[in-house]
Amino acid sequence: MSQPPGAEDAVSLRWYESLKPRMRRGHEIELLESGGQYFPALERAIDEARSSVYLETYIFEDDASGRRMGAALARAARRGVRVHVVVDGFGTAGMDPRRSRALCESGVRLEVYRPELRRWSLDRQRLRRMHRKMVVVDGAVAFVGGINVLDDHYDPNHGALDHPRLDYAVRVRGPLVAQAHVAAARLWWETATVNRLARGGKEAPARELLQLPERVRSDVASSGRMRAALMLRDNLRHRRTIERAYLRAIGRSRTEVLIACAYFFPGGRFRRALKSAVRRGVRVRLLLQGRVEYRLQHYASQALYETWLRAGIEIVEYRRSFLHAKVAVIDDWATVGSSNIDPFSLLLAREANVAIEDADFARQLRERLNRAIDDGGRRVVLDTHARRPWPVRAMNRIALLLVRIGVALTGRGAEY
């Protein structure tokens, strides 16, 4: 519920408080493409922060962009802003201890979500990662998307890139920022509490470890005209939120479904929804990863191409650089966020997306994706794909089998 301009809402951080997505008017949303637009906007917001910064990221790399964001966070902390950072223990497993110590000495409150303790363990709990990329500044502005704290022209596994990684985020003002603020504060508290208990509770009296943060204050004033909602995925109360939003939008589609996704391996309901849309006369296009970034995901996704193509779904592989986007435009509905359409994101990871119902925003994102298709895409043709070399076909089958075995360990194998 929006309030008059300048109003604030004190949101209690009760453990069971609902973060159910609510599509509401009153948002101002700016689309940011890759780090070239994202990092300057984020740095300005951090430099203008007066009270708090919450930053969550899967990867916090020690490269030019990582050092730039680290310096901005340290500056904010030194001037008295409460700066909270959560990084994932797998995605940022190799963080230099000297760097993390320097951040903490500046006043940044740094926590690691599920630190990697046994690198080669087969425990499926290791797959429950914090994959969100979300920042909330002063409870007034939120950044949500797929962009890690990682330089556009560098990949940790492949080195320097000739062209920037393709990814998106949004900068949001308006009512949903309050939910993002609650979610970020709660995740930081959960992570800090678990980590302190794991270390024997030496850093705080036992009575403080289970003490929830008191309250956060968020600016929920109407800031524009767009309808939008924050969609979170976790392993407790919001397991299917993002997937269901996609399915509803696809089920209502009348003209076009355009999905850009780095890792695309949907379950049965999602596959049936796309095929049904095609049968209704909807144009369905997939912009997928063309370069081999992670072999298992890449070859497993390719194993499904023939099924898609025979169903009338168009596939374009992005080859100019690595595709890291997790976005979609379905008629006048759009989403930007961190969630891939694969079992790791939809069944295991903590994710955050923003859903937007706005014709102008949908048109803008569609234009960006069409430009990416024109500049760096290559259409997959059924006849050519069917004649791919036998070693590639063999890798497709093996990868598909391994992914399905992995999904079976989650108890949801029947869906894939």
C-alpha positions in Angstrom: 0.0 0.0 0.0 1.6 3.3 -1.1 1.7 6.3 1.1 2.0 10.1 0.4 5.3 11.2 -1.0 8.1 11.2 1.6 6.2 8.8 3.9 8.0 6.0 5.5 6.9 2.6 6.7 8.5 0.9 9.7 8.6 -2.8 8.7 8.9 -5.3 11.6 11.4 -8.1 11.0 9.4 -10.9 12.5 10.7 -14.3 11.5 7.5 -15.4 9.7 6.8 -12.1 8.0 5.4 -12.8 4.5 7.4 -11.6 1.5 4.7 -12.7 -0.9 5.0 -10.8 -4.1 2.4 -8.0 -4.6 2.0 -6.3 -7.9 1.5 -2.6 -7.1 1.7 0.7 -8.8 4.0 3.5 -7.9 7.4 2.4 -9.1 10.1 4.1 -11.0 12.3 1.5 -12.7 15.4 2.0 -14.8 16.9 -0.8 -16.9 20.7 -1.1 -16.6 22.6 -3.2 -19.2 25.8 -4.9 -18.0 28.4 -3.4 -15.7 29.0 -0.4 -17.9 25.7 1.0 -16.7 25.2 -0.9 -13.5 28.4 -0.1 -11.6 28.4 3.7 -12.0 24.7 3.8 -10.9 25.4 1.5 -7.9 28.6 3.5 -6.9 26.6 6.8 -6.9 23.9 5.3 -4.7 26.4 3.9 -2.2 28.3 7.3 -2.2 25.0 9.1 -1.4 24.0 6.6 1.3 23.2 8.1 4.7 22.1 5.3 6.9 22.4 1.7 5.5 23.6 -0.4 2.6 22.7 -4.1 2.2 24.6 -5.8 -0.7 24.1 -9.5 -1.7 26.1 -11.1 -4.4 27.0 -14.6 -5.6 30.5 -13.5 -6.8 32.5 -10.7 -5.4 35.6 -10.8 -7.6 39.0 -9.2 -6.9 39.2 -7.4 -10.2 38.8 -3.8 -11.3 35.0 -3.7 -10.7 35.3 -5.6 -7.5 37.9 -3.2 -6.1 35.9 -0.2 -7.2 32.7 -1.5 -5.4 34.8 -2.5 -2.4 36.2 1.0 -2.1 32.7 2.6 -2.3 31.5 0.3 0.5 34.5 1.1 2.6 34.0 4.8 2.1 30.4 4.5 3.2 31.3 2.5 6.3 34.0 5.0 7.3 31.5 7.9 7.3 29.1 6.0 9.6 26.8 4.2 7.2 25.8 0.7 8.3 27.2 -1.5 5.5 26.1 -5.2 5.4 27.5 -7.5 2.7 26.6 -11.2 2.1 28.6 -13.2 -0.4 28.1 -16.8 -1.3 30.5 -19.4 0.1 30.8 -21.2 -3.3 30.6 -18.3 -5.7 33.2 -16.3 -3.7 35.1 -19.2 -2.2 38.4 -17.8 -3.1 38.1 -14.3 -1.6 41.5 -13.1 -0.5 41.6 -13.0 3.4 43.6 -9.7 3.2 40.8 -8.1 1.2 38.0 -9.3 3.4 40.0 -8.1 6.5 40.5 -4.7 4.9 36.7 -4.4 4.3 35.9 -5.4 7.9 38.5 -3.0 9.3 36.8 -0.2 7.4 33.6 -1.0 9.2 31.9 -3.2 6.5 29.9 -6.1 8.1 30.9 -9.0 5.9 29.3 -12.4 6.1 29.7 -15.6 4.0 26.6 -17.6 3.1 27.3 -21.4 3.6 31.1 -21.3 3.6 32.7 -24.1 1.7 34.1 -26.4 4.4 34.6 -29.6 2.3 35.3 -28.8 -1.3 34.7 -32.3 -2.7 31.7 -33.2 -0.6 28.7 -34.7 -2.4 26.3 -33.4 0.2 23.3 -31.9 -1.7 23.1 -29.1 0.8 26.1 -27.6 -0.9 23.9 -26.9 -3.9 21.6 -24.6 -1.8 23.4 -21.4 -2.7 22.7 -17.7 -2.3 22.4 -16.6 -5.9 20.7 -13.3 -5.4 22.2 -10.1 -6.7 20.4 -7.4 -4.7 21.4 -4.1 -3.2 19.2 -1.9 -1.0 20.4 1.6 0.0 18.8 3.6 2.8 15.6 1.6 2.3 14.8 3.9 -0.6 16.4 2.4 -3.7 17.0 -1.2 -4.7 19.1 -2.8 -7.4 18.0 -6.2 -8.5 19.3 -8.3 -11.4 21.8 -10.9 -12.6 25.0 -8.8 -12.4 27.7 -10.1 -9.9 30.4 -7.8 -8.6 32.5 -8.9 -11.5 34.2 -7.0 -14.3 32.4 -7.2 -17.7 35.6 -7.9 -19.6 36.8 -10.7 -17.3 35.7 -14.2 -16.5 37.2 -16.1 -13.5 37.4 -19.3 -15.6 38.2 -17.9 -19.0 40.2 -14.8 -18.4 40.0 -11.6 -20.4 36.9 -11.1 -22.7 37.0 -9.3 -26.0 33.4 -8.0 -25.5 31.5 -7.3 -22.3 29.4 -10.0 -20.7 25.7 -9.4 -21.5 23.6 -9.0 -18.4 20.9 -6.8 -16.9 19.7 -5.3 -13.6 17.1 -2.7 -12.6 17.2 0.3 -10.3 13.9 0.6 -8.4 12.2 3.2 -6.3 8.8 2.7 -4.8 6.8 0.3 -2.6 8.7 -3.0 -3.4 11.9 -1.5 -1.9 10.4 -2.1 1.5 10.2 -5.8 0.9 13.7 -5.9 -0.6 14.9 -4.1 2.6 13.3 -6.6 4.9 14.6 -9.5 2.8 18.1 -8.2 2.7 18.2 -7.4 6.5 16.7 -10.8 7.3 19.2 -12.7 5.2 22.1 -10.8 6.6 20.9 -11.5 10.2 20.3 -15.2 9.4 23.8 -15.6 7.9 25.5 -13.7 10.7 23.7 -15.7 13.4 24.5 -19.1 11.8 28.2 -18.2 11.2 28.6 -17.0 14.8 27.0 -20.1 16.2 29.3 -22.2 14.0 32.3 -20.4 15.5 31.0 -21.1 19.0 29.3 -17.8 19.6 32.5 -16.1 20.7 31.7 -12.8 19.0 28.5 -12.0 20.9 26.7 -13.1 24.1 24.5 -16.1 23.5 21.3 -14.1 24.2 22.1 -11.8 21.3 22.6 -14.5 18.7 18.9 -15.3 18.5 17.8 -11.7 18.9 16.1 -10.5 15.7 17.0 -7.1 14.3 14.6 -4.6 15.7 13.1 -2.7 12.7 14.1 -1.3 9.4 12.7 1.8 8.0 11.9 1.9 4.3 10.7 4.6 1.9 7.5 3.1 0.4 6.3 6.3 -1.2 4.9 6.2 -4.7 7.7 7.1 -7.0 6.3 6.6 -10.5 3.5 4.9 -12.4 4.9 1.4 -13.1 3.3 -1.8 -11.7 5.9 -4.1 -10.2 6.6 -6.8 -7.7 9.6 -8.3 -6.0 9.7 -12.1 -6.4 12.0 -14.1 -4.1 12.8 -17.8 -4.2 13.9 -19.7 -1.1 13.7 -23.2 0.3 11.0 -22.5 2.9 8.0 -20.4 2.0 8.6 -19.1 -1.5 9.9 -22.2 -3.4 7.8 -21.8 -6.6 7.3 -18.0 -6.7 9.4 -17.2 -9.7 8.5 -20.2 -11.7 4.8 -19.7 -11.1 5.0 -16.1 -12.3 6.6 -17.2 -15.5 4.0 -19.8 -16.0 1.1 -17.3 -15.5 2.7 -14.9 -17.9 3.3 -17.5 -20.6 -0.2 -18.9 -20.1 -1.7 -15.4 -20.7 0.6 -14.6 -23.6 -1.1 -13.6 -26.9 1.7 -12.2 -29.1 5.3 -12.9 -28.0 7.4 -14.8 -25.4 11.1 -13.7 -25.5 13.3 -15.3 -22.8 17.1 -14.6 -22.5 18.7 -17.0 -20.1 22.2 -18.2 -19.5 21.2 -21.7 -18.3 17.9 -23.0 -19.7 16.7 -26.4 -18.6 13.1 -26.0 -17.6 10.8 -28.6 -16.0 7.8 -30.4 -17.5 5.2 -27.7 -16.8 7.4 -25.0 -18.2 8.1 -27.0 -21.4 4.4 -27.7 -21.9 3.5 -24.0 -21.3 5.9 -22.9 -24.1 4.6 -25.4 -26.5 1.0 -24.5 -25.7 1.8 -20.8 -26.4 3.2 -21.7 -29.9 0.0 -23.7 -30.7 -2.0 -20.6 -29.8 0.0 -18.6 -32.4 2.4 -16.9 -30.0 5.9 -16.3 -31.2 8.3 -18.0 -28.7 12.0 -17.1 -28.9 14.9 -18.2 -26.6 18.2 -16.3 -26.5 20.6 -18.8 -24.9 24.3 -19.1 -24.2 26.3 -19.8 -27.3 29.8 -20.0 -25.7 30.8 -22.9 -23.5 31.0 -21.4 -20.0 30.1 -24.4 -17.9 30.1 -27.6 -19.9 27.5 -29.5 -18.0 24.8 -26.8 -18.2 25.7 -25.9 -21.8 25.6 -29.4 -23.3 22.5 -30.5 -21.2 20.6 -27.4 -22.5 21.7 -28.2 -26.1 20.3 -31.7 -25.7 16.8 -30.2 -25.7 17.2 -28.0 -28.8 15.7 -30.5 -31.2 12.5 -30.8 -29.1 12.1 -27.0 -29.0 12.8 -26.5 -32.7 10.3 -29.2 -33.8 7.7 -27.6 -31.5 8.1 -24.3 -33.4 10.2 -22.5 -30.8 13.0 -20.2 -32.2 16.4 -20.5 -30.6 19.2 -18.0 -30.9 22.7 -18.6 -29.4 24.5 -15.5 -28.2 28.1 -15.8 -29.2 29.6 -12.3 -29.0 30.5 -12.8 -25.4 29.2 -14.7 -22.4 25.4 -14.4 -21.9 24.6 -14.0 -18.2 21.1 -12.5 -18.5 18.1 -13.9 -16.7 15.3 -11.8 -18.2 12.1 -12.2 -20.2 9.5 -10.1 -22.1 6.1 -11.7 -22.4 3.8 -9.2 -24.2 3.7 -6.2 -21.7 5.0 -8.3 -18.8 8.8 -8.4 -18.1 11.1 -9.8 -15.5 14.7 -9.0 -14.6 16.6 -10.9 -12.0 19.0 -13.6 -10.9 17.0 -16.8 -11.6 17.9 -19.0 -14.4 15.3 -21.4 -15.8 17.0 -24.5 -14.6 16.7 -26.9 -11.6 19.6 -25.3 -9.7 17.9 -21.9 -9.6 14.2 -23.1 -9.5 14.7 -25.9 -6.9 17.7 -25.0 -4.8 19.0 -21.4 -4.8 17.9 -18.2 -3.1 17.0 -15.9 -6.0 15.5 -12.5 -6.6 13.6 -11.1 -9.6 11.5 -8.1 -10.3 8.3 -8.5 -12.3 7.1 -5.4 -14.2 3.8 -4.8 -16.0 4.5 -1.8 -18.2 4.3 -1.6 -21.9 7.1 1.0 -22.2 9.5 -1.0 -20.0 8.7 -4.2 -21.9 9.3 -2.4 -25.2 12.7 -1.1 -24.0 13.9 -4.5 -22.8 12.6 -6.2 -26.0 14.6 -3.6 -28.1 17.8 -4.3 -26.0 17.4 -8.1 -26.5 16.7 -7.7 -30.3 19.8 -5.6 -30.6 21.8 -8.3 -28.8 20.3 -10.9 -31.2 21.3 -8.8 -34.2 24.8 -7.9 -32.9 25.9 -11.3 -31.4 23.3 -13.9 -32.0 23.2 -16.9 -34.3 20.0 -18.7 -35.1 19.9 -22.4 -34.5 18.5 -24.3 -37.5 16.9 -27.7 -37.1 18.6 -29.4 -40.0 22.1 -28.0 -39.1 21.6 -28.9 -35.4 20.5 -32.5 -36.3 23.8 -32.9 -38.2 26.1 -31.8 -35.4 29.2 -34.1 -34.9 28.7 -37.3 -33.0 31.1 -36.2 -30.1 28.9 -33.2 -29.5 25.8 -35.4 -29.5 27.4 -37.8 -27.1 28.3 -34.9 -24.7 24.7 -33.7 -25.0 23.4 -37.1 -23.9 25.9 -37.5 -21.1 25.3 -34.0 -19.7 21.5 -34.5 -19.9 21.8 -37.7 -17.9 24.1 -36.1 -15.2 21.7 -33.1 -14.8 18.7 -35.4 -14.4 20.6 -37.5 -11.8 21.4 -34.3 -9.9 17.8 -33.2 -10.0 16.7 -36.7 -8.8 18.7 -36.1 -5.6 16.5 -33.1 -4.9 13.4 -35.3 -4.9 11.9 -33.5 -7.9 13.3 -35.7 -10.7 9.9 -36.6 -12.1 9.5 -32.9 -13.3 12.6 -33.1 -15.4 
